Amino acid sequence: DDLAVFADFMARLVDRYRGRIHAIEVWNEPNLDREWDTAEGVNPERYVEMLRLAYQVIKSRDPNIIVISGALSPASGPWLYPNNPNRIIVMDDFEYFDRMIAAGFLNYCDCVGAHHNGINIPPDVDCDGSYQDPTARFRGYWDPPQPPHHSWCFKTTLWGYHERIVAAGSNKPLCVTEFGWASAEGFEDYPPGFGFALDNTLQEQAEWNVRAFQLMREWGFVRLAFLWNLDYSQLGWGPRDPNAPYAILDFQGIARPAYWAIGAMPKP
């Protein structure tokens, strides 16, 4: 709520760990109210002001730190609170992104943060409605309206960000700070709302995680990418933990197929 306090915190952080920080992502999914629970609610322009202050104070202390803008949550919207139609629960990430660009955020980052958790759609699928999987139980991609919203698709979402950056006259790369496919195969239960994890086999999780890494390398506009996640299955929250299906270690700490596939994947 007080961006000066946040900027002061960033200054103290960089001062304390001078020379030991390679990159800082400034916030996380600010197009969601649960991540941006402030008095005025979701507000792209306010976020860009936070980013500007953070960027300036970080660079003034260590210009070598990579400043990454806060990755948005791929989502349709806006969704409004039923009892408060003036407050946004979720803003469409492309709308939010466009407003960030208009507010000048590309001047205050070295890399553009991005997220995508691939639902039950392979990483090379465009959200044009042509992809078919009649065996899928989770039908979000195929439900109306058609064509599907971009947020269902890893490829369409990342290319959407990239194309907007280029249209704004910039060549800033993406830093994909969270991506991955969930699989509940072998689990006795699954997290509420994560029915798509039932559609993805462990083999598909392995193949799609590897293919996503390969695609991002081929596309050439992704600077770095973090797979979500290694071992959140070990937190002890059980199969209804929404982080667990993404883990590449199972509840016993045994490697799932994705672990070995990524290990064997050629690295640049």
Secondary structure, 3 states (H helix, E strand, C coil): CCHHHHHHHHHHHHHHCCCCCCEEEECCCCCECCCCCCCCCCCHHHHHHHHHHHHHHHHHHCCCCEEEECCECCCCCCEEECCEEEEEEECCHHHHHHHHHHCCHHHHCCEEEEEEECCCCCCCCCCCCCCCCCCCCCCCCCCCCCCCCHHHCHHHHHHHHHHHHHHCCCCCCEEEEEEECCCCCCCCCCCCCCHHHHCCCHHHHHHHHHHHHHHHHHHCCEEEEEECCCCHHHHCCCCCCCCHHHCCECCCCCECHHHHHHHHCCCC
